Every structure is written in structure tokens, then in C-alpha cells.
Amino acid sequence: MVLCGGLFIVSAWDDVNCVAGEITSSGPCGVGVTAGGSLLVIGILLFLIGCVVLVRALRRPVDEAAADGWRVGAGFVVMICGALMGLLIPRLKCPPGTTLSPVFRYCVNQEVVYPAPSPGLKWKFLAFGVGLAVGVLIIRWRSMPSWLIGAVVFAACVGTTLFAVWRSTGIPGFHAYTSAIVLATPRSSTRLRVRLGARPPWSPFRRS
């Protein structure tokens, strides 16, 4: 929790503390400020709770023959990570050169409009199913080594955190622009072919 909260804070601060004209992990300054503000609050809460848990855990003795509540808690954490991963995976995806309309869920550009395909639905169910299966395995496998449980929980939490950061504010140090700025980029690489006295292109259809 300390590591995930710290990663949330670092990633969100890149967008919250940006100056006009800068390029952050999620693109130009201001694009990910809403997601950055939400992620900053979540990161601070996770970091503080993780610090409290860490301090209390270091001060308490550990008994190998203790109850199985810690293993049940670890299983539920993996299930939650799988559910969050499934929610974060985008269900709709548009091919390059088109953008996803936020209301009607169509892939649009200056020439075509068609319903957006849904290739991410199976990955949503897969992420949720894997998280549920691994969580149940941790709960039911009583002889599962504690180091293996810790490694699975650590991998699930860090993997979900990295994916959440990548989908929202971007991973610090990597300029992987989020979909929020795609609306401004389809024509960014084309030249503006306008000159004084130019005529419109010939068309076989004339105005009445």
C-alpha cells in the first residue's frame, strides 16, 4: 500500500503541479488535471494507511500457527485487484485515425462514422476471472507458502496500480498520452493547404 500510494502521488503530481506549456506523462499540461487530482487524494490515503499498517505490523510478533484471517484477507485483495483491472480495461476501441465519441460510442473522423467495436469485453471477464480464481486458491490452499502468497499479492497490487496510472495520468518518465488528447491530434500531422486566391477542388456535383 505504501508503494502503490507513493506511485499514485508521484504520477498525479506530474499533472497537478504542471505549468502551462509543459508536457506531462499524460500529454500537454491540463489534460489530466482532473484524473490527477482524484489520484492524488487516493494516493495520499493509501500511503497513510499503508504506513500505519506497516508500523503496527513491525511492532507485533508473528506466529506461524496463528489463524487464517491474514490468508483470507490476501485472497480478497487479489480478487479486488482483478475486479479493478477488469473495470479499467477499455471495452471499446477505435482504429488509428478515428476517435471515440463520448456519448453515442461511435468511431468518427472527418470521413466515416460507425459503431465502435468491442474487443475489450473478453479481457474484462478474463481479468475478473483470473483475480477471482487466484483469490479462491489462496483462501482454499491452506498449505500455500506465505512467501508465495506475499509475492502474488504484491504482483497483483503493483500490476493494478501501474495499469491504473497508465490509464489515467500516465507513468512518470514515459510520455504515453492518454485518450483525452486524441480529440486534438487526428489532423496534427497534416499541412494546412490554403493559399491566397485558391479555388475549391473540382467536383462533378454543382450547386443549384
Secondary structure, DSSP 4 states (H G I P E B T S, - for coil): -HHHHHHHHHHHHHHHT--TT-EETTEETTTTHHHHHHHHHHHHHHHHHHHHHHHHHHHS---TTS-SHHHHHHHHHHHHHHHHHHHHS-S----TT-EE-TTT-EEE-SS-EEEPP-TTHHHHHHHHHHHHHHHHHHHH-TT--HHHHHHHHHHHHHHHHHHHHHHTT--TT-----GGGGGG-TTTTS-----TT--PPP-SPPP-
